[in-house]
Amino acid sequence: MSRRPLPADRALSPATLLIHEAEARSGYGEMSEAMFLTSGFAYDTMEAAEARFDGRDPGFIYSRFSNPTVATFEKRMIALEGAEAGRATASGMAAVTAAMLCQLNAGDHVVAARALFGSCRYVVEDLCPRFGIASTLVDGADLAQWRAAIRPETKVLFLESPTNPTLEVYDIAAVAAIAHDAGARLVVDNVFATPILQKPLALGADVVVYSATKHIDGQGRVLGGMVLGSEKFIMDHLHTFLRQTGPSLSPFNAWTLAKGLETLSLRVERAQATAGRIADVLAEHPKITKLTYCGRADHPQAELIRKQMKGGGTLVTFRVGDDKAAAFRFGNALEIIKISNNLGDAKSILTHPATTTHQRLSPEARAEMGVVDATLRLSVGLEDPDDLIEDILRALETV
Ligand SMILES: *Cc1c(COP(=O)(O)O)cnc(C)c1O
């Protein structure tokens, strides 16, 4: 391995770190990172194997534990987030499940905001209780509800901000303070904001989790996840849990994600600029009955957004007309924007949450979250903004 180190006497910006952090070249001096698609590693001697296992030689042992390509992705994510440590996982849900279960025991209690990504809600509401970990769901915007839900055995508070799909924003610093007063940790799912636009650890959160499947890959290719926090949290809780239970990121996916990071800030900035333009067009349109975009002054939490986010992000949520028929007619009339349930892709994606991602919830539970039959979520991609606006305006004509 040859390496010319990055300058150590000045802080580099994310755009630079995402391209150059953790560069490790093999003897061939390749420019693009090599992919170490290997499950195991060979030792020159029996003594070398012994030293690797007893920790005297800190090299790789087995790709369930760690792998050079996965390590490159992890180091870039750690540098971007400004975290002390982090571990990659096979998917966003593997990251969420590991971040929760690695630190919880039977008898503990979790408080979470009700407006969670569906599978995250399953982990808190269904999975944790099966192992004797009680949970309480609260309205994430209501700090009094967070405080009232705390019990002596509360160990973890969990939220996602902005939320899926209604783009509510919660006060991360305030909820972190409530957690710390109770001797608990705050875990934040930062997928919608991306690590470019929001830094939960700097706001006081203890652990941040990502589905790297979304903006970090950014081209809809692979699944992946990441958990970041203090060195102590990772070593005391996460490290052994991941090693022994095995939700490991494949080196191929890690390579894809590390290459995705090189363009992350460019992509997020471009998609965000387009999302802002689309939101402004939709806000003025007579067939749009409600519009939520985190970058607009009419967002109910605009002041909080200015405090904790660097921009409005790449998602726009709106209601077309007032029923499912209008929402479906609009979606079916789109010619460029795709109908899918993913997000953070180069391709713009329209989702009807009530019949797809949130179908499992009762109509009452959906209504409680602000998801009605007319609600649509648009993940803005990298196409030409004028082409997207034209696609949307033409489709609205059919409603
Ligand atoms: C997609 C997503 C997840 C789950 O990630 P996977 O990579 O699909 O497992 C978790 N939280 C949020 C907010 C998401 O959007």
The ligand as an SDF file (V2000), in Angstrom:
LIG
                    3D

 15 15  0  0  0  0  0  0  0  0999 V2000
  -34.9970    3.4960    3.4840 C   0  0  0  0  0  0  0  0  0  0  0  0
  -35.0080    3.9280    4.8930 C   0  0  0  0  0  0  0  0  0  0  0  0
  -34.6370    3.0590    5.9270 C   0  0  0  0  0  0  0  0  0  0  0  0
  -34.2600    1.6080    5.6730 C   0  0  0  0  0  0  0  0  0  0  0  0
  -33.1550    1.4690    4.8480 O   0  0  0  0  0  0  0  0  0  0  0  0
  -32.8820    0.1700    3.9130 P   0  0  0  0  0  0  0  0  0  0  0  0
  -31.5590    0.4660    3.3130 O   0  0  0  0  0  0  0  0  0  0  0  0
  -34.0050    0.1140    2.9340 O   0  0  0  0  0  0  0  0  0  0  0  0
  -32.8720   -1.0110    4.8230 O   0  0  0  0  0  0  0  0  0  0  0  0
  -34.6590    3.5380    7.2260 C   0  0  0  0  0  0  0  0  0  0  0  0
  -35.0350    4.8000    7.5030 N   0  0  0  0  0  0  0  0  0  0  0  0
  -35.4110    5.6680    6.5310 C   0  0  0  0  0  0  0  0  0  0  0  0
  -35.8150    7.0480    6.9130 C   0  0  0  0  0  0  0  0  0  0  0  0
  -35.4090    5.2700    5.2020 C   0  0  0  0  0  0  0  0  0  0  0  0
  -35.7880    6.1260    4.2440 O   0  0  0  0  0  0  0  0  0  0  0  0
  1  2  1  0
  2  3  1  0
  2 14  2  0
  3  4  1  0
  3 10  2  0
  4  5  1  0
  5  6  1  0
  6  7  2  0
  6  8  1  0
  6  9  1  0
 10 11  1  0
 11 12  2  0
 12 13  1  0
 12 14  1  0
 14 15  1  0
M  END
$$$$
